[in-house]
Amino acid sequence: MGRLVYAMNVSLDGYAAAPGGSLDWTVVDEELHSWWNDQVRGSAAALYGRRIYETMSAYWPTAADDPAAPPVMREFAAIWNAQPKIVFSRTLASVAWNSRLAAEEPADELTRLKAEFDGDLEVSGPTLAAEFVRRGLVDEYGLVVHPVILGDGLPFFPGLERPAGLRLTETRTFGSGVVLLRYAAR
């Protein structure tokens, strides 16, 4: 049975998006994009909240055909389009691009998804991930820390009633100054 992995780009002060949802503060050069390509390629399926799904589906379904997109982005588009995606939303009526809507509450659905998919499941979006984090269901955290302080925005971690202990498993510094911090849940 695979793990539930929660990994995203974050600011130094712990935000996954600026106020209003902007991601223009991230420094995603070819080296980091290649790393993300490998991460997504290694996941059996992605679990998305509505907002991150809408952000991703606004560009990636057609990015492979964009002649202005660099090869690393066209490669990501091919990986993203092929990857199964489960979207948790109470407002979307339908989804596309190898995606399906989740029928149950996230924690209940996770048990079924772990049985269905052979490999790791990647959860994207802090709002969706919050339920998994609060219930202690995340097996691995990947914070891709960008050298920027936002001061406000959408936090990567939700508020918790008690601390959640983690064990550092990997660090990596990218040429851009972005730092990967990977932790396993205890």
Backbone as a chain_set.jsonl record, in Angstrom:
{"seq": "MGRLVYAMNVSLDGYAAAPGGSLDWTVVDEELHSWWNDQVRGSAAALYGRRIYETMSAYWPTAADDPAAPPVMREFAAIWNAQPKIVFSRTLASVAWNSRLAAEEPADELTRLKAEFDGDLEVSGPTLAAEFVRRGLVDEYGLVVHPVILGDGLPFFPGLERPAGLRLTETRTFGSGVVLLRYAAR", "coords": {"N": [[0.85, -1.177, 0.0], [0.564, 2.194, -0.841], [1.964, 5.42, 0.103], [0.647, 8.49, 1.54], [1.444, 11.489, 0.253], [2.288, 14.793, 0.821], [3.191, 17.522, -0.802], [4.423, 20.674, -1.727], [5.2, 23.849, -3.288], [6.407, 26.349, -1.134], [6.467, 29.448, 0.678], [9.134, 31.035, 2.532], [8.028, 31.749, 4.96], [5.999, 29.929, 5.193], [3.702, 29.824, 3.486], [1.533, 28.579, 0.95], [0.361, 29.856, -1.111], [0.026, 33.225, -2.201], [-1.849, 36.054, -0.863], [-5.04, 36.098, -2.361], [-4.446, 33.995, -3.964], [-2.262, 33.967, -5.695], [0.618, 32.638, -7.36], [2.902, 33.681, -8.315], [5.282, 34.257, -7.079], [6.925, 32.1, -6.917], [9.968, 30.361, -7.773], [10.525, 28.69, -10.299], [12.638, 27.14, -11.993], [14.4, 25.392, -14.672], [15.783, 23.253, -13.419], [14.368, 22.852, -10.963], [11.819, 22.391, -11.998], [12.237, 20.004, -13.388], [12.739, 18.346, -11.226], [10.173, 18.402, -9.998], [8.767, 17.18, -12.09], [9.766, 14.546, -11.902], [8.784, 13.87, -9.366], [5.981, 13.903, -9.71], [5.728, 12.024, -11.739], [6.43, 9.757, -10.311], [4.24, 9.22, -8.709], [1.242, 7.417, -8.074], [-1.313, 8.442, -8.299], [-3.031, 11.617, -8.171], [-4.423, 13.704, -5.679], [-6.703, 16.221, -5.593], [-7.845, 19.397, -4.445], [-10.594, 21.587, -5.21], [-9.752, 24.242, -5.979], [-6.935, 24.072, -6.586], [-7.046, 22.149, -8.545], [-8.516, 23.518, -10.535], [-6.674, 25.543, -11.094], [-4.479, 24.059, -12.1], [-5.691, 22.684, -14.251], [-6.281, 24.738, -15.937], [-4.131, 25.237, -17.563], [-2.313, 22.985, -18.005], [-3.535, 20.823, -19.561], [-3.251, 21.538, -22.274], [-0.656, 22.344, -22.555], [1.392, 20.721, -23.572], [1.26, 21.056, -26.276], [2.024, 23.619, -26.679], [4.053, 25.693, -28.388], [5.722, 27.634, -27.338], [6.344, 26.792, -24.829], [8.908, 25.546, -22.726], [10.897, 22.509, -23.106], [10.907, 21.047, -20.625], [8.542, 21.812, -19.439], [6.661, 20.929, -21.302], [7.103, 18.226, -21.03], [6.218, 17.865, -18.368], [3.511, 18.422, -18.753], [2.7, 16.217, -20.298], [3.09, 14.161, -18.431], [1.34, 14.991, -16.386], [-1.149, 14.966, -17.693], [-1.463, 12.23, -18.181], [-1.587, 11.145, -15.649], [-3.74, 9.729, -13.193], [-6.333, 11.59, -11.627], [-7.955, 12.583, -8.703], [-10.578, 14.49, -7.703], [-11.65, 16.497, -5.132], [-14.548, 18.001, -4.439], [-17.332, 20.002, -3.687], [-18.697, 21.607, -5.311], [-18.091, 21.431, -8.054], [-19.467, 20.065, -10.999], [-18.522, 18.357, -12.886], [-15.442, 16.911, -14.109], [-12.416, 16.776, -16.076], [-9.775, 15.471, -18.198], [-8.448, 12.97, -17.475], [-9.473, 12.715, -14.922], [-11.512, 12.374, -11.977], [-14.412, 12.923, -9.949], [-14.451, 12.865, -6.415], [-16.45, 10.873, -4.334], [-16.922, 10.599, -1.62], [-16.226, 11.745, 1.782], [-12.969, 13.172, 2.297], [-11.137, 11.684, 4.096], [-12.439, 9.223, 4.34], [-12.561, 8.429, 1.681], [-9.863, 8.14, 1.131], [-9.016, 5.654, 2.174], [-10.205, 3.848, 0.37], [-8.955, 4.688, -1.997], [-6.259, 4.109, -1.504], [-6.379, 1.37, -1.545], [-7.12, 0.978, -4.161], [-5.101, 2.1, -5.843], [-1.797, 1.264, -6.747], [0.78, 2.329, -5.24], [2.252, 5.539, -4.358], [0.154, 8.233, -3.266], [-0.436, 11.522, -4.145], [-1.191, 14.425, -2.488], [-2.565, 17.515, -3.25], [-2.904, 20.918, -2.614], [-3.578, 23.018, 0.004], [-6.017, 23.302, 1.433], [-7.518, 20.944, 1.027], [-5.547, 19.126, 1.918], [-5.426, 19.778, 4.606], [-7.384, 18.374, 6.108], [-6.401, 15.75, 5.994], [-3.909, 16.126, 7.235], [-4.649, 16.991, 9.826], [-5.859, 14.675, 10.76], [-3.763, 12.961, 10.949], [-2.985, 11.454, 8.722], [-1.152, 11.855, 6.705], [1.745, 10.621, 5.27], [4.18, 11.521, 4.346], [5.856, 14.622, 4.064], [6.642, 17.234, 1.861], [8.315, 20.057, 1.654], [8.943, 22.577, -0.448], [10.86, 25.04, -0.325], [10.815, 28.387, -1.047], [12.875, 31.279, -1.601], [11.489, 33.635, -0.335], [9.469, 35.908, 1.482], [6.172, 36.069, 2.233], [4.327, 37.105, 4.05], [1.579, 36.871, 4.361], [-1.219, 34.857, 3.381], [-2.235, 31.696, 1.958], [-1.855, 29.199, 4.202], [0.515, 26.507, 4.3], [0.397, 24.495, 6.264], [-2.294, 23.431, 8.4], [-3.997, 24.782, 11.329], [-3.36, 23.046, 14.35], [-4.482, 20.844, 16.972], [-2.666, 19.594, 18.615], [0.92, 19.134, 18.663], [2.55, 17.642, 15.795], [4.82, 15.228, 15.403], [7.731, 14.96, 13.358], [10.14, 13.406, 11.148], [13.167, 14.229, 9.723], [14.02, 13.417, 6.435], [15.243, 14.064, 4.047], [17.185, 16.589, 2.488], [17.72, 19.19, 0.141], [19.403, 21.521, -1.824], [18.616, 23.711, -4.349], [19.943, 25.262, -7.314], [18.781, 27.767, -7.598], [18.38, 28.685, -5.074], [16.203, 27.676, -3.818], [14.992, 25.369, -1.41], [14.609, 21.996, -0.62], [12.813, 20.343, 1.822], [12.243, 17.361, 3.222], [10.075, 15.333, 5.049], [9.202, 12.569, 7.167], [6.281, 11.257, 8.66], [5.983, 10.597, 12.133]], "CA": [[0.0, 0.0, 0.0], [1.364, 3.402, -0.98], [1.923, 6.476, 1.107], [0.033, 9.76, 1.194], [2.52, 12.477, 0.219], [1.835, 16.181, 0.694], [4.349, 18.333, -1.192], [4.086, 21.876, -2.489], [6.057, 25.021, -3.159], [5.999, 27.201, -0.019], [7.334, 30.586, 0.989], [9.931, 30.829, 3.735], [7.148, 31.88, 6.119], [5.046, 28.828, 5.255], [2.481, 29.968, 2.696], [1.511, 27.869, -0.335], [-0.132, 30.837, -2.092], [-0.08, 34.598, -1.7], [-3.248, 36.483, -0.787], [-5.665, 36.088, -3.675], [-4.101, 32.756, -4.657], [-1.138, 34.109, -6.629], [1.81, 31.793, -7.237], [3.957, 34.315, -9.112], [6.469, 34.403, -6.241], [7.746, 30.892, -6.986], [11.136, 30.39, -8.663], [10.52, 27.339, -10.867], [13.531, 27.075, -13.144], [14.443, 24.062, -15.291], [16.217, 22.256, -12.434], [13.266, 22.555, -10.052], [10.719, 21.801, -12.77], [12.618, 18.602, -13.628], [12.517, 17.638, -9.962], [8.728, 18.217, -9.879], [8.375, 16.166, -13.072], [10.087, 13.237, -11.329], [7.871, 13.607, -8.248], [4.653, 13.579, -10.227], [5.882, 10.759, -12.462], [6.535, 8.679, -9.332], [2.986, 9.058, -7.963], [0.22, 6.603, -8.743], [-2.472, 9.308, -8.561], [-3.019, 12.9, -7.471], [-5.663, 14.112, -5.035], [-6.777, 17.669, -5.716], [-8.983, 20.207, -4.054], [-11.153, 22.291, -6.366], [-8.972, 25.405, -6.434], [-5.666, 23.676, -7.226], [-7.434, 21.473, -9.791], [-8.853, 24.542, -11.531], [-5.419, 26.204, -11.478], [-3.696, 23.146, -12.935], [-6.4, 22.343, -15.487], [-6.362, 25.912, -16.806], [-2.982, 25.308, -18.466], [-1.58, 21.765, -18.336], [-4.088, 19.952, -20.601], [-2.824, 21.94, -23.618], [0.731, 22.821, -22.517], [2.268, 19.875, -24.395], [1.181, 21.557, -27.649], [2.406, 25.036, -26.674], [5.419, 25.79, -28.922], [6.505, 28.552, -26.515], [6.693, 26.131, -23.568], [10.177, 24.812, -22.784], [10.734, 21.047, -23.07], [10.605, 20.535, -19.283], [7.12, 22.052, -19.196], [5.904, 20.016, -22.163], [7.221, 16.915, -20.39], [5.307, 17.864, -17.223], [2.14, 18.341, -19.28], [2.435, 14.821, -20.674], [2.987, 13.393, -17.187], [0.126, 15.423, -15.687], [-2.33, 14.496, -18.422], [-1.586, 10.778, -18.051], [-1.779, 10.758, -14.255], [-5.109, 9.773, -12.659], [-6.562, 12.674, -10.675], [-9.202, 12.509, -7.956], [-10.875, 15.869, -7.326], [-12.603, 16.63, -4.033], [-15.266, 19.259, -4.594], [-18.789, 19.984, -3.492], [-19.301, 22.559, -6.247], [-17.894, 21.044, -9.458], [-20.395, 19.04, -11.491], [-17.759, 17.402, -13.687], [-14.02, 17.173, -14.298], [-11.905, 16.155, -17.299], [-8.327, 15.237, -18.25], [-8.08, 11.797, -16.675], [-9.863, 13.063, -13.56], [-12.856, 12.003, -11.534], [-14.829, 13.536, -8.7], [-14.532, 11.975, -5.258], [-17.832, 10.78, -3.872], [-16.994, 10.557, -0.158], [-15.359, 12.658, 2.526], [-11.572, 12.834, 1.975], [-10.526, 10.62, 4.906], [-13.092, 7.953, 3.981], [-12.158, 8.115, 0.3], [-8.443, 7.765, 1.132], [-8.903, 4.208, 2.388], [-10.538, 3.187, -0.896], [-7.946, 5.027, -3.002], [-5.034, 3.362, -1.205], [-6.605, -0.001, -1.998], [-7.263, 0.992, -5.622], [-3.866, 2.453, -6.54], [-0.569, 0.623, -6.288], [1.827, 3.339, -5.183], [2.003, 6.736, -3.563], [-0.859, 9.203, -3.644], [0.045, 12.888, -3.911], [-2.271, 15.355, -2.199], [-2.214, 18.878, -3.624], [-3.833, 21.933, -2.151], [-3.59, 23.072, 1.463], [-7.343, 23.159, 2.024], [-7.783, 19.507, 1.048], [-4.544, 18.454, 2.748], [-5.653, 20.083, 6.022], [-8.118, 17.278, 6.762], [-5.485, 14.62, 6.13], [-2.897, 16.503, 8.226], [-5.279, 16.989, 11.159], [-6.177, 13.289, 11.166], [-2.53, 12.176, 11.012], [-2.999, 10.51, 7.608], [-0.066, 12.145, 5.765], [2.939, 9.824, 5.559], [5.392, 12.259, 3.997], [5.699, 16.041, 3.744], [7.714, 17.809, 1.066], [8.241, 21.516, 1.599], [9.879, 23.123, -1.426], [10.877, 26.373, 0.267], [11.322, 29.436, -1.938], [13.485, 32.374, -0.846], [10.6, 34.793, -0.337], [8.565, 36.031, 2.621], [4.915, 36.63, 1.733], [3.663, 37.856, 5.104], [0.181, 36.473, 4.472], [-1.626, 34.002, 2.277], [-2.818, 30.398, 2.278], [-0.794, 28.439, 4.857], [0.765, 25.107, 3.932], [-0.096, 23.673, 7.368], [-3.462, 23.94, 9.123], [-3.863, 24.806, 12.776], [-3.481, 21.716, 14.948], [-4.775, 20.818, 18.405], [-1.435, 19.192, 19.287], [2.031, 19.016, 17.715], [2.735, 16.403, 15.033], [6.253, 14.992, 15.264], [8.211, 14.553, 12.044], [11.54, 12.986, 11.057], [13.782, 14.706, 8.489], [14.528, 12.318, 5.612], [16.026, 14.538, 2.908], [17.298, 18.011, 2.176], [18.391, 19.459, -1.128], [19.412, 22.921, -2.212], [18.636, 23.911, -5.788], [20.765, 26.385, -7.732], [18.02, 29.017, -7.465], [18.223, 29.017, -3.667], [15.068, 26.921, -3.296], [15.458, 24.265, -0.578], [13.665, 20.92, -0.341], [12.818, 19.718, 3.149], [11.317, 16.213, 3.175], [9.891, 14.759, 6.373], [8.284, 11.444, 7.353], [5.502, 11.321, 9.889], [6.438, 9.624, 13.141]], "C": [[0.899, 1.244, 0.0], [1.158, 4.393, 0.15], [1.095, 7.654, 0.601], [1.113, 10.818, 1.353], [1.912, 13.849, -0.027], [3.061, 17.039, 0.43], [3.885, 19.508, -2.037], [5.22, 22.888, -2.382], [5.509, 25.851, -2.007], [6.974, 28.364, 0.112], [8.115, 30.261, 2.261], [9.071, 30.925, 4.988], [5.944, 30.933, 6.062], [3.757, 28.951, 4.481], [2.616, 29.247, 1.359], [0.979, 28.757, -1.454], [-0.193, 32.192, -1.42], [-1.556, 34.948, -1.533], [-3.838, 36.583, -2.197], [-5.299, 34.874, -4.501], [-2.911, 32.82, -5.59], [0.014, 33.169, -6.291], [3.005, 32.416, -7.951], [5.247, 34.565, -8.337], [7.394, 33.178, -6.309], [8.857, 31.052, -8.019], [11.274, 28.981, -9.242], [11.34, 27.362, -12.155], [13.563, 25.644, -13.681], [14.826, 22.978, -14.295], [15.072, 21.862, -11.512], [12.096, 21.915, -10.797], [11.007, 20.327, -13.074], [12.398, 17.761, -12.381], [11.023, 17.382, -9.765], [8.232, 17.167, -10.875], [8.603, 14.766, -12.507], [9.136, 12.884, -10.186], [6.501, 13.181, -8.745], [4.683, 12.248, -10.974], [5.904, 9.568, -11.502], [5.281, 8.435, -8.521], [1.983, 8.243, -8.77], [-0.997, 7.436, -9.123], [-2.312, 10.584, -7.747], [-4.401, 13.18, -6.902], [-5.666, 15.636, -5.007], [-8.012, 18.22, -5.02], [-9.424, 20.986, -5.283], [-10.244, 23.401, -6.871], [-7.683, 25.003, -7.139], [-5.957, 22.925, -8.527], [-7.746, 22.494, -10.876], [-7.605, 25.289, -12.005], [-4.633, 25.326, -12.446], [-4.389, 22.891, -14.28], [-6.59, 23.544, -16.418], [-5.219, 25.966, -17.813], [-2.471, 23.944, -18.938], [-2.224, 20.864, -19.387], [-3.605, 20.289, -22.016], [-1.357, 22.355, -23.682], [1.673, 21.995, -23.386], [2.292, 20.349, -25.848], [1.582, 23.027, -27.777], [3.845, 25.173, -27.175], [6.302, 26.743, -28.114], [6.945, 27.918, -25.194], [8.026, 25.406, -23.715], [9.94, 23.306, -22.662], [10.358, 20.493, -21.691], [9.132, 20.736, -18.935], [6.251, 21.155, -20.069], [5.959, 18.595, -21.597], [6.267, 16.821, -19.201], [3.862, 17.73, -17.694], [1.781, 16.906, -19.65], [2.253, 13.946, -19.434], [1.662, 13.704, -16.497], [-1.119, 14.889, -16.375], [-2.544, 12.996, -18.265], [-1.926, 10.337, -16.627], [-3.258, 10.789, -13.861], [-5.215, 10.86, -11.585], [-7.935, 12.487, -10.034], [-9.44, 13.901, -7.387], [-11.968, 15.867, -6.263], [-13.254, 18.003, -4.144], [-16.75, 19.04, -4.353], [-19.483, 20.864, -4.519], [-19.12, 22.192, -7.711], [-18.875, 19.938, -9.829], [-19.66, 17.972, -12.294], [-16.304, 17.846, -13.756], [-13.57, 16.425, -15.548], [-10.421, 15.84, -17.117], [-7.882, 14.144, -17.285], [-8.376, 12.033, -15.196], [-11.249, 12.517, -13.257], [-13.143, 12.703, -10.216], [-14.888, 12.484, -7.601], [-15.949, 12.025, -4.708], [-17.964, 10.908, -2.358], [-16.152, 11.66, 0.469], [-13.907, 12.227, 2.307], [-10.976, 11.683, 2.783], [-11.13, 9.255, 4.58], [-12.653, 7.497, 2.596], [-10.712, 7.626, 0.252], [-8.253, 6.269, 1.304], [-9.175, 3.455, 1.09], [-9.46, 3.451, -1.953], [-6.639, 4.283, -2.766], [-5.17, 1.899, -1.632], [-6.651, -0.078, -3.529], [-5.938, 1.195, -6.351], [-2.659, 1.789, -5.893], [0.547, 1.659, -6.338], [1.391, 4.538, -4.373], [0.892, 7.596, -4.156], [-0.336, 10.569, -3.24], [-1.158, 13.778, -3.653], [-1.781, 16.766, -2.494], [-3.318, 19.822, -3.18], [-3.95, 21.92, -0.645], [-4.959, 22.889, 2.097], [-7.726, 21.684, 2.103], [-6.822, 18.806, 1.994], [-4.801, 18.662, 4.236], [-6.381, 18.946, 6.743], [-7.217, 16.067, 6.973], [-4.43, 14.903, 7.202], [-3.489, 16.411, 9.632], [-5.567, 15.58, 11.663], [-4.934, 12.391, 11.212], [-2.407, 11.169, 9.887], [-1.886, 10.746, 6.586], [1.17, 11.372, 6.2], [4.223, 10.598, 5.31], [5.028, 13.694, 3.612], [6.897, 16.483, 2.925], [7.503, 19.306, 0.961], [9.333, 21.988, 0.657], [9.889, 24.626, -1.145], [11.563, 27.371, -0.663], [11.838, 30.61, -1.118], [12.668, 33.673, -0.944], [9.747, 34.749, 0.927], [7.313, 36.735, 2.112], [4.195, 37.469, 2.79], [2.214, 37.486, 5.343], [-0.133, 35.572, 3.286], [-2.285, 32.736, 2.775], [-1.732, 29.532, 2.908], [-0.708, 26.997, 4.363], [0.19, 24.172, 4.989], [-1.339, 24.287, 7.992], [-3.121, 24.109, 10.606], [-4.109, 23.411, 13.326], [-3.79, 21.836, 16.437], [-3.542, 20.423, 19.21], [-0.338, 19.022, 18.246], [2.06, 17.65, 17.03], [4.232, 16.231, 14.791], [6.611, 14.474, 13.887], [9.68, 14.165, 12.137], [12.087, 13.438, 9.708], [14.371, 13.528, 7.719], [15.385, 12.78, 4.444], [16.055, 16.062, 2.891], [18.016, 18.127, 0.841], [18.299, 20.955, -1.397], [19.539, 23.005, -3.725], [19.467, 25.154, -6.103], [20.092, 27.735, -7.552], [17.917, 29.5, -6.022], [17.002, 28.377, -3.039], [15.628, 25.715, -2.54], [14.326, 23.269, -0.379], [13.887, 20.434, 1.089], [11.774, 18.6, 3.099], [11.298, 15.561, 4.561], [8.944, 13.567, 6.31], [7.531, 11.667, 8.641], [6.04, 10.27, 10.849], [5.299, 8.736, 13.544]], "O": [[1.869, 1.321, 0.753], [0.303, 4.223, 1.02], [0.868, 7.802, -0.6], [1.636, 11.023, 2.448], [1.128, 14.043, -0.955], [3.876, 17.261, 1.326], [3.063, 19.358, -2.942], [6.08, 22.795, -1.507], [4.298, 26.043, -1.899], [8.136, 28.277, -0.284], [7.783, 29.315, 2.975], [9.352, 30.252, 5.98], [4.977, 31.117, 6.802], [2.795, 28.246, 4.786], [3.665, 29.293, 0.717], [1.139, 28.429, -2.629], [-0.434, 32.294, -0.217], [-2.423, 34.216, -2.012], [-3.193, 37.098, -3.111], [-5.783, 34.724, -5.623], [-2.578, 31.819, -6.223], [0.341, 32.936, -5.128], [4.014, 31.745, -8.168], [6.219, 35.049, -8.917], [8.519, 33.222, -5.811], [8.713, 31.777, -9.004], [12.05, 28.173, -8.733], [10.814, 27.574, -13.247], [12.832, 24.782, -13.194], [14.252, 21.889, -14.322], [14.827, 20.674, -11.298], [11.456, 21.0, -10.28], [10.1, 19.498, -13.018], [11.936, 16.622, -12.454], [10.633, 16.271, -9.406], [7.371, 16.354, -10.538], [7.736, 13.899, -12.621], [8.729, 11.731, -10.052], [5.93, 12.208, -8.252], [3.761, 11.441, -10.85], [5.44, 8.483, -11.854], [5.258, 7.513, -7.706], [1.895, 8.369, -9.992], [-1.64, 7.177, -10.14], [-1.564, 10.631, -6.77], [-5.417, 12.929, -7.549], [-4.753, 16.261, -4.468], [-9.074, 17.598, -5.008], [-8.707, 21.038, -6.282], [-9.99, 23.491, -8.072], [-7.371, 25.551, -8.196], [-5.209, 23.045, -9.497], [-7.292, 22.353, -12.012], [-7.492, 25.628, -13.183], [-4.176, 25.796, -13.489], [-3.737, 22.885, -15.324], [-7.014, 23.379, -17.562], [-5.322, 26.669, -18.818], [-2.221, 23.756, -20.129], [-1.482, 20.167, -20.078], [-3.555, 19.404, -22.87], [-0.861, 22.685, -24.76], [2.662, 22.527, -23.891], [3.247, 20.07, -26.573], [1.49, 23.609, -28.858], [4.775, 24.804, -26.456], [7.527, 26.658, -28.206], [7.823, 28.449, -24.515], [8.255, 24.727, -24.716], [8.896, 22.879, -22.169], [9.564, 19.556, -21.606], [8.543, 19.925, -18.221], [5.212, 20.672, -19.618], [4.981, 17.851, -21.676], [5.58, 15.813, -19.038], [3.079, 16.999, -17.089], [0.683, 16.438, -19.35], [1.368, 13.092, -19.395], [0.947, 12.795, -16.074], [-2.042, 14.413, -15.715], [-3.685, 12.536, -18.221], [-2.497, 9.264, -16.431], [-3.956, 11.759, -14.156], [-4.322, 11.028, -10.755], [-8.935, 12.266, -10.716], [-8.594, 14.432, -6.668], [-13.053, 15.319, -6.457], [-12.601, 19.031, -3.967], [-17.332, 18.034, -4.76], [-20.711, 20.875, -4.601], [-19.927, 22.606, -8.543], [-19.084, 18.995, -9.066], [-20.107, 16.828, -12.379], [-15.979, 19.004, -13.494], [-14.273, 15.533, -16.024], [-9.886, 15.934, -16.012], [-7.053, 14.366, -16.403], [-7.62, 11.601, -14.326], [-12.042, 12.238, -14.156], [-12.227, 13.034, -9.462], [-15.321, 11.354, -7.829], [-16.564, 13.089, -4.629], [-19.026, 11.29, -1.867], [-15.459, 12.406, -0.222], [-13.641, 11.036, 2.147], [-10.364, 10.787, 2.202], [-10.42, 8.249, 4.547], [-12.405, 6.312, 2.374], [-10.372, 6.785, -0.58], [-7.405, 5.677, 0.637], [-8.448, 2.522, 0.752], [-9.095, 2.553, -2.711], [-5.979, 3.87, -3.72], [-4.19, 1.269, -2.032], [-6.264, -1.088, -4.115], [-5.677, 0.54, -7.361], [-2.519, 1.757, -4.671], [1.184, 1.839, -7.376], [0.311, 4.557, -3.781], [0.717, 7.673, -5.372], [0.15, 10.751, -2.124], [-2.049, 13.879, -4.496], [-0.709, 17.165, -2.04], [-4.506, 19.548, -3.352], [-4.374, 20.92, -0.067], [-5.048, 22.365, 3.208], [-8.207, 21.224, 3.139], [-7.245, 17.972, 2.794], [-4.434, 17.812, 5.048], [-6.025, 18.599, 7.87], [-7.271, 15.43, 8.025], [-4.095, 14.018, 7.989], [-2.886, 15.815, 10.525], [-5.521, 15.328, 12.867], [-5.043, 11.195, 11.482], [-1.785, 10.123, 10.07], [-1.693, 9.924, 5.691], [1.593, 11.455, 7.354], [5.234, 10.367, 5.974], [4.032, 13.941, 2.931], [8.036, 16.149, 3.251], [6.607, 19.764, 0.252], [10.519, 21.814, 0.938], [9.054, 25.377, -1.648], [12.733, 27.216, -1.015], [11.298, 30.906, -0.052], [13.097, 34.658, -1.545], [9.353, 33.675, 1.383], [7.383, 37.861, 1.618], [3.523, 38.443, 2.451], [1.672, 37.758, 6.415], [0.611, 35.538, 2.306], [-2.831, 32.7, 3.878], [-0.777, 29.161, 2.225], [-1.716, 26.362, 4.054], [-0.436, 23.167, 4.653], [-1.442, 25.508, 8.107], [-2.085, 23.636, 11.073], [-4.964, 22.681, 12.826], [-3.405, 22.811, 17.082], [-3.379, 20.856, 20.351], [-0.629, 18.79, 17.073], [1.652, 16.64, 17.604], [4.838, 17.009, 14.053], [5.894, 13.655, 13.312], [10.377, 14.543, 13.079], [11.541, 13.077, 8.665], [15.13, 12.734, 8.276], [16.168, 12.0, 3.9], [15.076, 16.725, 3.234], [18.815, 17.268, 0.468], [17.247, 21.57, -1.218], [20.46, 22.437, -4.311], [19.664, 26.003, -5.234], [20.772, 28.745, -7.371], [17.424, 30.599, -5.769], [16.786, 28.52, -1.835], [16.612, 25.11, -2.966], [13.214, 23.65, -0.013], [15.013, 20.151, 1.497], [10.579, 18.857, 2.954], [12.338, 15.279, 5.156], [8.007, 13.545, 5.512], [8.077, 12.204, 9.604], [6.49, 9.201, 10.439], [5.472, 7.851, 14.382]]}, "num_chains": 1, "name": "protein.A"}
